[in-house]
Amino acid sequence: MGAVGGGAAVGLTLAFMVKRPMYRVHLWLPKAHVEAPVAGRIALAGILLKLGSYGLHLVLPHATGVVLVVYILLCVWGSVACRALCLRQWDLKRLIAYSSVVHIGVVGTGLLLGTELGAGAALLIVVGHGVCSPMVFSYAFHVYQSTHSRLLVRCRGGLARPVMAVMFLLIIAVNIGVPPFLNL
């Protein structure tokens, strides 16, 4: 990587930045989460979304200041916009997909801050999201099988069994970052 010139470094940095899921760049991502089979959603959420963050971590030393400022603004704006979309979402799979984009936006913000605390927080969120996101998609698939609907209004009966309700509560607690879990 040391032999990469200035222009090539900026191009490489932009390539890895585009490969990470961002709100206005990857409008296909929520649709891919909704339409993909269960194994595809789990692989996409658990592994593939993290590879762009790892690539960004590798090329950050070669990035220029203007590119970083624009990208951090896009990460923060995308996270805030997706959080707003999560608040008014009725589709269970889309809700999970948008929350996944929010997590990866926070990871990008942590990496782009350039501090040890930001990099450590990004690593914890990547690991926590890699563990909890496949579980959330698995639970959504289970709820869809029992109710044959992705609408949250019709999925209320999926929590009637106590074991499923406790599992759902734990998975959502991990996903939203309740204090003893990694996504905090």
CORFEN-V406042 format. One record per residue. N is the residue number from 0. SS is DSSP state (H for helix, E for strand, C for the rest). D_CENTER is the distance of its C-alpha to the mean C-alpha in Angstrom with 1 decimal. Layout:
BEGIN
n & ss & d_center
N & SS & D_CENTER
N & SS & D_CENTER
END
This chain:
BEGIN
n & ss & d_center
0 & C & 27.6
1 & C & 30.5
2 & C & 32.4
3 & C & 29.8
4 & C & 31.4
5 & H & 30.2
6 & H & 29.4
7 & H & 27.9
8 & H & 25.6
9 & H & 24.4
10 & H & 23.9
11 & H & 22.0
12 & H & 19.8
13 & H & 19.1
14 & H & 18.5
15 & H & 15.7
16 & H & 14.2
17 & H & 14.3
18 & H & 12.8
19 & C & 9.4
20 & C & 7.4
21 & C & 9.0
22 & C & 10.3
23 & C & 14.0
24 & C & 13.8
25 & C & 11.8
26 & C & 13.4
27 & C & 13.7
28 & H & 10.1
29 & H & 10.6
30 & H & 14.0
31 & H & 13.3
32 & H & 11.3
33 & H & 14.4
34 & H & 17.0
35 & C & 16.2
36 & C & 18.1
37 & H & 16.7
38 & H & 16.9
39 & H & 15.1
40 & H & 12.1
41 & H & 12.1
42 & H & 12.6
43 & H & 10.0
44 & H & 7.1
45 & H & 9.2
46 & H & 10.6
47 & H & 10.4
48 & H & 7.0
49 & H & 8.3
50 & H & 11.6
51 & H & 11.1
52 & H & 10.3
53 & H & 13.4
54 & H & 15.4
55 & H & 14.7
56 & H & 16.0
57 & H & 19.0
58 & H & 20.0
59 & H & 19.6
60 & H & 23.2
61 & H & 24.4
62 & C & 22.7
63 & C & 24.9
64 & H & 24.8
65 & H & 24.6
66 & H & 21.6
67 & H & 19.7
68 & H & 20.7
69 & H & 19.7
70 & H & 16.3
71 & H & 15.6
72 & H & 16.9
73 & H & 14.6
74 & H & 11.5
75 & H & 13.1
76 & H & 14.4
77 & H & 11.3
78 & H & 9.6
79 & H & 12.9
80 & H & 13.4
81 & H & 10.4
82 & H & 11.5
83 & H & 14.9
84 & H & 14.0
85 & H & 12.6
86 & H & 16.0
87 & C & 18.0
88 & C & 16.3
89 & C & 18.7
90 & E & 17.0
91 & H & 15.3
92 & H & 13.2
93 & H & 12.2
94 & H & 11.4
95 & H & 9.0
96 & H & 7.4
97 & H & 7.5
98 & H & 6.2
99 & H & 2.8
100 & H & 3.8
101 & H & 5.5
102 & H & 4.0
103 & H & 3.8
104 & H & 6.9
105 & H & 8.4
106 & H & 8.3
107 & H & 10.1
108 & H & 12.3
109 & H & 13.3
110 & H & 14.1
111 & H & 16.0
112 & H & 18.1
113 & C & 19.9
114 & C & 21.0
115 & H & 21.0
116 & H & 19.4
117 & H & 16.4
118 & H & 16.1
119 & H & 16.6
120 & H & 14.1
121 & H & 11.4
122 & H & 12.7
123 & H & 12.7
124 & H & 9.1
125 & H & 8.3
126 & H & 11.0
127 & H & 10.4
128 & H & 6.9
129 & H & 8.7
130 & H & 11.5
131 & H & 10.6
132 & H & 8.1
133 & H & 11.1
134 & H & 13.5
135 & H & 12.1
136 & H & 12.4
137 & H & 15.8
138 & H & 16.9
139 & H & 16.2
140 & H & 18.2
141 & H & 20.9
142 & H & 21.2
143 & H & 21.4
144 & H & 24.2
145 & H & 26.1
146 & H & 25.9
147 & C & 25.5
148 & C & 23.4
149 & C & 19.8
150 & E & 21.1
151 & C & 20.4
152 & C & 24.1
153 & C & 25.3
154 & C & 23.0
155 & H & 24.8
156 & H & 27.2
157 & H & 24.6
158 & H & 24.7
159 & C & 28.5
160 & C & 28.7
161 & H & 28.4
162 & H & 26.7
163 & H & 23.9
164 & H & 23.7
165 & H & 23.4
166 & H & 20.8
167 & H & 18.7
168 & H & 19.3
169 & H & 18.3
170 & H & 15.0
171 & H & 14.1
172 & H & 15.5
173 & H & 13.3
174 & H & 10.1
175 & H & 11.6
176 & C & 13.1
177 & C & 16.7
178 & C & 18.8
179 & C & 19.7
180 & C & 16.2
181 & C & 13.9
182 & C & 11.0
183 & C & 13.9
END
